[in-house]
Amino acid sequence: MMVGSMLIRGGRVIDPKNGVDMVADVLVENGKIAKIEENISAEGMQVIEAAGRVVAPGFIDMHCHLRDPGQEYKEDLISGTKAAARGGFTGVCCMPNTHPVNDNAAVTRYILEKAQWQGSGVHVYPVGAISKGLEGKEMAEIGRMKQAGIIAISDDGRPVANSNLLRLAMQYADYFNVFVMSHSEDKNLVGDGVMNEGFISTKLGLPGITRAAEEVMIARDILVAEAEGKRIHLCHVSTKGGVQLVREAKKRGVRVTAETTPHYIGATDEWVIGYDSNCRVNPPLREESDRQACIAGLVDGTLDCIATDHAPHHQDEKKVEFHIAASGISGFETAFCVSYTELVRAGHMTLPQLIEKMSTKPAQLLGVPGGELTVGAAADIVILDPEKEITVDAEKFVSRGHNTPFHGRTYYGAVLATIVGGRVIDQQY
Ligand SMILES: [Zn+2]
């Protein structure tokens, strides 16, 4: 039996890139897709039975926080990549707001080496900082980080308040063949807000965050990208107005792409009633009309992809009053079931379209392998049971972060196995 070889038998093979949606066997040899046909001989092969299941390219997450180096009590490259594998991800981009910040080649190399030697096998693509120490002042060493292996640059967690620094970042990024991922937020407009500003924040007596805090920066980001003719990717779009700004910008040819997350299509500010601090996230959970707008944005292509913004925290930072709780949701292990239930079962899109949003499109935007089941491509594969019912149990998360507002809720869509380079790195059946 060859290493990295197997036969995945009888599943519904979905590959949006090649327009494939058929029941077939997938032959993997030497870590690569060798053949997709009916009735391939299984002689001498390791066989994975996939009848009644879906075989698709593994998910690729453009936006997560693995907390390593420096905050290993929240997550590290081992637990984080294991959690990603459990969620069906074969590649993830980790944001630079670690301690120390990933603003130099030494940290980039540390992340890549630890992921390679101790990680679950999931590909890790580090995002480098735009500014040194995420301080928004001096540009980080983008060229050196690119040499060391970063895929993009971002000050995520913080906005780039200085528009000229953003402009320079886009120019440097273009020169070094990376791109800017923007955390679009006006901190002055956020003020001391802790949740979406609206009826619910008033009712709960919690300080609100106006949608404008996100939208003025989305508008700014788009206008700077437009003026420069450069590329920009907008992180975690959560508002109706934000989606509309992206839609209009795309229409006039701005090189803008954007993501939203499972929690903006799967939860609203009404979930904050009861003051569950697991609902605290940045940007905040919005209203139903925003949730619908994010769904519509995904459906019409305004929003290119779904990213998790996986943000694990220790319970000491979460099991406190709402207004002092850390912001973020541990998202790897619920990304598929929440997205599948809210988008596919709810009738907004087909399963192949969802796989495109979680796999094919992010691979394309990042320019990384995966996101396809083309013969000769890397065998980075997820096996799914979409109709399996799941009640989310945060205590069973592989991630060190158990912070999720989805705990105890029931969804459809199980991830059964994650395969990277023809090797099963996580299996649930
Ligand atoms: Zn962010």
Residues whose N, C-alpha, C, O or C-beta is under 5 A from the ligand:
A	BS01	ZN	D156 G157 H183 C235 N282
